Amino acid sequence: MFHDIPDVIQARRVKLQELDRAQRAGAAPPELWVRAIPPETGKLLALLAASAPEGTFVELGTGSGYSTLWLALAARARPRVPQLVTFES
C-alpha cells in the first residue's frame, strides 16, 4: 500500500507537511495551522482502515485533507473500493 503511492497523492502529502512545519515555525496563530498528523500516524490510520470491515469510510473534520489522503490509500488497497465521505464544518 505504501510502495505504490500515486505521484499526485505523494506530492500533496509532502506539500501539506511542509505547510504545517512552516505554520508552526512562523507567526501563524494555532487556529490556522494545517495540523497534519505525523506520517507514522497516517500509515497507522491507513492500515486500520484497510483492514476494517466492508463499508463506507467517513471522516469528520476534514481540515486540509491530509488524513483523507491516507484513507484514500487504504481504499485503493481493498478488494472492493469503499466510498470515502468527508465532512468539514
N, C-alpha and C positions, 0 to 999 in steps of 0.2 A: 504494500500500500504506500510506503514511503519512498520506494525506489523509482517510481514512475510518476512523480508529481508533475502534472502539466505545467508548462512554462508560464502560462498566464496566472495560475494559482500561486506558483512559487514566487513570481515577480511581485504580485500583490501582497503576499505574506511578508516578504522582505521589506517592501515599501512601508507597510504598517508598523513593522518592528522598528524601522529607522525613525518614523514619525513619533512613535511612542517614546523612544530614547531621547529624541530632541525636545519633545514637550516636557518631559520630566527634568531634563537638564536645564531648560530655559526658564523663562519667566511666566510661562502659561499657567493660569490657575488650575488646580487639580480637577475641577469640574469639566475642563475642556480636554483633558488628556484622553488619548485613544484607549489607554488601559489594556493593551494587548496582553493576553496571558503568555507565560513563557512557552517556548516551543515544546518543552517536555510535557507541559500540561495539555497542550494542543494534541500531542501524539497520544496521550492517555485518553483524552476525550474521543479521539478518532477510533482508538482500539475498543473502547467501551461501546461506542455507537455501532461499530461494525459487527460486534458480537451480540447486540441487543435483539430481542425478539422482533419478528417482522412487524412493520407498521410505519407510520409517518414519523419523521424526525421533526420536533418542534423546538424552536429556540425562542426564549423570551428575553428581550433586551439585546437586540442585535448589535447596537452600537456601531462600530466601524466595519463589522462583518468579519473580523479576524477569526473568531470561533466558528463562524459559518464556513470558512474555508476548510477547516479541519473536518467539520461534519460532511462537507461535500466529498472529501477524500474517502471518508468512511462509506458514504452512499455508493461511490464508484466501486468499492471493494466487495459489495454484497452481490449475491447471485441475482436478486431482484432489486433493482434500484428503487429505494423508497422516495416518497415525496419529502421535500425539505421545506418546512414553513417557518418563517421568521416573523417576529413581531417587535416593533420598536414604538415607544410612545413619545 
